[in-house]
Amino acid sequence: MLNELKESLTKSRITINKEIYNSWWLNFLFNVLNVSHNKLSDLPATIGELPILKSLDVSFNSILKIPEEIGSATSLVKFDCSCNWLKELPSSIGKCIELSDLKASNNVITSLPEDLLNCSKMKKLDVEGNKITMLSENLIASWTMLTELNESKNLLSAIPENIGNLSRLIRFDLHQNRISSIPPSIMGCSSLVEFYMGNNALSSLPTEIGVLSHLGTLDLHSNQLKEYPVEACKLHLSVLDLSNNSLTGLPPEMGNMTVRELLLTGNPLRTLRSSLVSGPTAALLKYLRSRLSEGEDSETITPTKEDVITRAARFSISSKVLLSGNWNLSWVQWSDQEHIGRISEEAVEMEHELIELRKHISSQGILVQDLMTGVCRELEEWKQSNGDNHEAQQDPEISEIQDPLPSERDDEKMIFLEHIDVLLAEHKVEEAIEALDAEEKNSLISWFLMMRRIAIELAILTSL
């Protein structure tokens, strides 16, 4: 046996002292064998004649098949055959009942032998980068000692329903498969700390995932998730990756999470500013907390007609359809006579906001008016002192940025509000929001133009 093993190892350019090879008692002392990173194409059948072999590493070779005789190495605890050309593992490996660490990643294995269920002491299994299509429920039922399971980059389409049997599982990696759902039994994996499900086909998450109290890393990037369940906001996560999904909103309850890194890029989150999505996690969580209502469960942040009304109200003191009276709203009625319910609480809040806005505008308006009055007075005195009796030529840049007359502004605002009314009556909420966003931007531009005009006139005055 040793001569055969010697010949195989010699072909792979391994040199070992001749006396060691010729020692008959080597069989009983050889408990670790590492022939990784060589050019082996096979293993000798006599590998099974090492009764106390505990660790065998044949990774990074060109081995096509593991001999059935491996099952005779009954003391084997750790076996690494990763990065070879294996299409299968021998069924006899199930006789290695002490096996607790099996690594067979980056091969072309299509399935795991059922005999592995005899390896009930299995703690770590890594079969990443193969062509495995299914993980047997029988194996899951037997591997109750499992703490790490890596089946990423395979062809799995489902997670076994009895996955909850793995109550000691700490790290679970299934990224880059074809999995479309997570079974509710995941709640049984009570020790789970890291869960990687990126690059799959998930469209939803089970609410039961929220009971995984030890979970710290949850990777869900590049799936098809449309919402994040409120129940999952109870998780004490450090990292939550939701990037590249189909999320349109986030539950306000997420603001109470202690997550340090929240990744959301690549989602159609129309209800969140891009600066919040791509900005610091702490700022986003603070915003979400502000959306929470005391004493009641908040719904996912999605655009509603009431939200559009509140935003539109801030553009005008009155509106023919959108608003009734002087902000004392108790009912809102659409042009199609559809009642959408009472929003008196929103009206009160809106009225308070309007009062504060009026105070701010009033104070700013007084300052601007005083400033403009002073500018005009100084210009008039300068004209008189220089005998300028003809009409001064108007600066084309100033003329270009003149504000429209108040009546024109009122007409434009009324037309805009009527447009919003029509969109809402037709239930085109998203179009209404886009119009409001554009109007907000135009209002901001108008404010800057006014300030720029003042600055130009002051510059003219001071240069004289």
C-alpha positions, 0 to 999 in steps of 0.5 A: 500500500505504501509503495503505491501511495509513494509512487502516486505522490512521487509523480506529483513531485512530492518527496518524503524521506525514504526511511519513512516510506519503508516503515511498516508501522507508518500505517498506525501513525499516519493521521494527517495527509495533505497532498493539496496543490499538486497534479494528482489525477487519482487517489490510490485505493490503498488510501483506505488502509490508513486506519487512524487517518483523521485529516485528508486534504487532496484539494487543488488537484485534477482528481476525477474520482474518489475511490470507494475504499475511502470508506475504510478510513473510519477515523476520518474527521476532516476531508477536503477534496475541493477544486478538483473534477469530481462528478460525485462523492462515493457512497462509501463515505457514509461509513466514515461516521466520525466525519464532521468537516467535509469540503467539496467545493468547486467541482461538478458534483450534481448530488450528495450521496444519501449515505452521508446521513450516517455522518451524524456528527457533521458540523461543517459542509461546504459544497459551493460552486457545484451543480447540485439541484437538491438538498435531501430532507433526510440529510437535513434530518440527520445533521442536527449538529451542523453549524455551517452550511455553504451550498452557494453557487449551485442550482438549488430551487428550494430549501428543504421544509425541515430546515428548522431541524438545524437549530445549531446552524450559525452560518447559512450560505445559499447565494447565487442559486434559483431559490424562490422562497424561504420556508417558515420553518427557518424560525427553527434555526434559532442559532443563525447569525449569518444568512446569505440569500443574495442572487436568488429569485425571492419575491417575499420573506416569511414573517417567521424570520423575525424570530431569529434573535441572533441573526446579525447579517442578512444578505438579500441583494439581487432578488425580486422582493417587493416589500420588507415585512414589518415582523423582520424589523424586530431583528437585531441586525448589523448588516442588511443588504436589500440592494437590487430588488423591487422595493417601492417602500419601507416600513417605518418600523425599520427606523427602530432597528439598530442596523449599522449598514443598510444597503438599498441602492437599485430599488424603485423607492419613489417615496424616499429621496435618493439622498436618503437611499444612498446616504448614511444609514443613521439618517435613513433610520431617523427619517423612518422613525419620524414616520412612525405614529404613536400607539398605532401600527404604521403601514408601508410607506407608499403614496396615497391620495391623502399624502398627495392632498397634504403636499398639494395644499402647501402650494396654495391657501385655497383650492376649488376641489382639493381643499374646503374652507380655510384649512378646517378639513374634515372630509375630502371629496374627489370630483368622481364623488368618491369619499376617501374618509376623514382626515381631520387629524392631518388637517390640524397638522397641516394647519399648524405647518401652514401657520409656521410657514406663514410666519417664516415667509412673513419674516423673510418677506419683511427683510426682503421688502426693507432691503428692496425699499432701501435699494430703490431709494438709493437708486432714485437718489443717485439718479436725481443727483446725476440728473438722469431724467430719462428712463434707465435702460433695464439690465437684460439679466435682471429683466430676464429673472423678473417675477411675474405679477401676483395675479399671474402667479395666482393664475398659474398656481390655480391651473397647477392645482386644477391639474393635480385635481384631475390626476387625482380624480383619475387615480393617477397618484404617481403622476401627481407626485411627479408634478408636485416634485417638479413644482417644488423644484420650480419654487426653489428656483424662483426663490434663488432667482429673486435672491440673485436679482437682489444681489445684482442690484446691490452690486450695481449700487455698491460699484457706483 
